[in-house]
Amino acid sequence: MAGLTLDTAGALAAARELGAAGWPAAEMLLAIRIGMAEGSTARREGEENPHGG
């Protein structure tokens, strides 16, 4: 996940506002980071092959 940034404090605050605390909040942050990494990979692959074939 190199090069990805996440406002951890802000994301944790948002998780707490949604009612998550402790491990559930940490798991929510992990899910966000995984989603960011997958999105970054998909965009990078799209840039390498813009015509999809």
N, CA, C and O of each residue as an XYZ file, in Angstrom:
212
protein
N       0.819     -1.181      0.000
C       0.000      0.000      0.000
C       0.867      1.251      0.000
O       0.476      2.288      0.536
N       2.000      1.152     -0.580
C       2.921      2.276     -0.613
C       2.315      3.429     -1.392
O       1.656      3.229     -2.413
N       2.542      4.621     -0.907
C       2.082      5.810     -1.590
C       0.656      6.209     -1.269
O       0.207      7.277     -1.686
N      -0.064      5.375     -0.537
C      -1.429      5.721     -0.174
C      -1.428      6.451      1.150
O      -0.687      6.101      2.069
N      -2.253      7.454      1.238
C      -2.360      8.170      2.506
C      -3.801      8.137      2.971
O      -4.733      8.142      2.167
N      -3.961      8.105      4.252
C      -5.281      8.092      4.857
C      -5.206      8.942      6.110
O      -4.326      8.751      6.950
N      -6.119      9.870      6.230
C      -6.201     10.677      7.442
C      -6.721      9.755      8.538
O      -7.927      9.668      8.774
N      -5.797      9.069      9.203
C      -6.163      8.058     10.184
C      -6.990      8.646     11.310
O      -7.994      8.057     11.713
N      -6.586      9.793     11.822
C      -7.331     10.415     12.920
C      -8.747     10.763     12.471
O      -9.710     10.522     13.200
N      -8.871     11.324     11.280
C     -10.186     11.669     10.763
C     -11.038     10.437     10.501
O     -12.233     10.425     10.799
N     -10.422      9.402      9.942
C     -11.159      8.175      9.669
C     -11.595      7.500     10.966
O     -12.701      6.964     11.048
N     -10.731      7.525     11.976
C     -11.088      6.946     13.267
C     -12.226      7.731     13.912
O     -13.136      7.145     14.499
N     -12.173      9.057     13.802
C     -13.260      9.884     14.338
C     -14.573      9.560     13.622
O     -15.624      9.471     14.258
N     -14.512      9.383     12.303
C     -15.717      9.038     11.549
C     -16.244      7.676     11.970
O     -17.453      7.488     12.104
N     -15.335      6.722     12.179
C     -15.747      5.389     12.622
C     -16.433      5.465     13.974
O     -17.434      4.786     14.204
N     -15.905      6.283     14.862
C     -16.509      6.427     16.192
C     -17.877      7.098     16.098
O     -18.796      6.750     16.838
N     -18.009      8.064     15.183
C     -19.311      8.716     14.998
C     -20.352      7.723     14.495
O     -21.544      7.855     14.774
N     -19.878      6.721     13.743
C     -20.783      5.688     13.242
C     -21.035      4.608     14.287
O     -21.762      3.648     14.032
N     -20.424      4.768     15.478
C     -20.678      3.833     16.566
C     -19.641      2.750     16.725
O     -19.791      1.883     17.585
N     -18.584      2.769     15.918
C     -17.543      1.750     16.032
C     -16.514      2.193     17.061
O     -16.171      3.372     17.149
N     -16.030      1.234     17.832
C     -14.991      1.523     18.823
C     -14.074      0.313     18.925
O     -14.479     -0.805     18.606
N     -12.864      0.528     19.360
C     -11.928     -0.573     19.560
C     -11.611     -1.305     18.266
O     -11.313     -0.689     17.243
N     -11.682     -2.645     18.328
C     -11.340     -3.459     17.165
C     -12.241     -3.192     15.961
O     -11.739     -3.149     14.838
N     -13.549     -3.011     16.147
C     -14.374     -2.713     14.966
C     -13.915     -1.450     14.235
O     -13.946     -1.399     13.005
N     -13.492     -0.438     14.981
C     -13.003      0.781     14.341
C     -11.708      0.495     13.591
O     -11.512      0.985     12.479
N     -10.826     -0.295     14.193
C      -9.572     -0.640     13.533
C      -9.838     -1.444     12.260
O      -9.179     -1.242     11.240
N     -10.806     -2.354     12.330
C     -11.138     -3.146     11.146
C     -11.752     -2.270     10.054
O     -11.535     -2.512      8.866
N     -12.519     -1.254     10.456
C     -13.079     -0.340      9.477
C     -11.964      0.428      8.761
O     -12.006      0.610      7.545
N     -10.969      0.873      9.532
C      -9.835      1.577      8.936
C      -9.078      0.662      7.982
O      -8.671      1.093      6.903
N      -8.885     -0.590      8.367
C      -8.193     -1.545      7.503
C      -8.973     -1.748      6.204
O      -8.381     -1.804      5.126
N     -10.290     -1.856      6.305
C     -11.115     -2.024      5.113
C     -10.998     -0.821      4.183
O     -10.956     -0.974      2.962
N     -10.946      0.376      4.767
C     -10.780      1.586      3.961
C      -9.439      1.548      3.235
O      -9.370      1.845      2.042
N      -8.374      1.185      3.949
C      -7.049      1.137      3.328
C      -6.984      0.087      2.227
O      -6.384      0.325      1.179
N      -7.599     -1.077      2.456
C      -7.617     -2.124      1.431
C      -8.374     -1.623      0.204
O      -7.938     -1.835     -0.927
N      -9.501     -0.960      0.426
C     -10.264     -0.405     -0.686
C      -9.477      0.633     -1.461
O      -9.539      0.682     -2.690
N      -8.727      1.475     -0.730
C      -7.894      2.474     -1.394
C      -6.821      1.792     -2.246
O      -6.551      2.222     -3.367
N      -6.213      0.732     -1.716
C      -5.169      0.020     -2.451
C      -5.739     -0.645     -3.696
O      -5.127     -0.596     -4.763
N      -6.913     -1.267     -3.566
C      -7.532     -1.910     -4.727
C      -7.918     -0.886     -5.785
O      -7.750     -1.127     -6.980
N      -8.436      0.259     -5.346
C      -8.792      1.312     -6.289
C      -7.582      1.865     -7.003
O      -7.631      2.144     -8.201
N      -6.488      2.024     -6.264
C      -5.249      2.521     -6.853
C      -4.724      1.546     -7.897
O      -4.283      1.949     -8.973
N      -4.777      0.254     -7.569
C      -4.318     -0.776     -8.505
C      -5.186     -0.776     -9.755
O      -4.670     -0.874    -10.869
N      -6.491     -0.669     -9.583
C      -7.395     -0.671    -10.733
C      -7.142      0.538    -11.623
O      -7.138      0.418    -12.848
N      -6.932      1.707    -11.013
C      -6.655      2.902    -11.814
C      -5.334      2.757    -12.555
O      -5.227      3.118    -13.727
N      -4.325      2.224    -11.862
C      -3.015      2.059    -12.481
C      -3.115      1.096    -13.662
O      -2.529      1.350    -14.715
N      -3.842      0.006    -13.502
C      -4.015     -0.951    -14.596
C      -4.788     -0.315    -15.747
O      -4.511     -0.598    -16.912
N      -5.753      0.540    -15.426
C      -6.516      1.233    -16.458
C      -5.656      2.210    -17.242
O      -5.853      2.389    -18.444
N      -4.696      2.849    -16.561
C      -3.793      3.774    -17.245
C      -2.823      3.028    -18.145
O      -2.448      3.529    -19.205
N      -2.409      1.825    -17.728
C      -1.470      1.047    -18.529
C      -2.140      0.495    -19.775
O      -1.490      0.329    -20.807
N      -3.434      0.210    -19.689
C      -4.163     -0.372    -20.808
C      -5.486      0.366    -20.968
O      -6.531     -0.174    -20.606
N      -5.469      1.584    -21.499
C      -6.679      2.415    -21.532
C      -7.784      1.870    -22.425
O      -8.932      2.292    -22.285
N      -7.482      0.940    -23.347
C      -8.497      0.425    -24.239
C      -9.064     -0.910    -23.775
O      -9.891     -1.507    -24.464
N      -8.624     -1.381    -22.610
C      -9.178     -2.583    -22.031
C      -8.839     -3.866    -22.756
O      -9.508     -4.875    -22.534
N      -7.865     -3.875    -23.585
C      -7.599     -5.112    -24.318
C      -6.205     -5.218    -24.586
O      -5.766     -6.192    -25.198
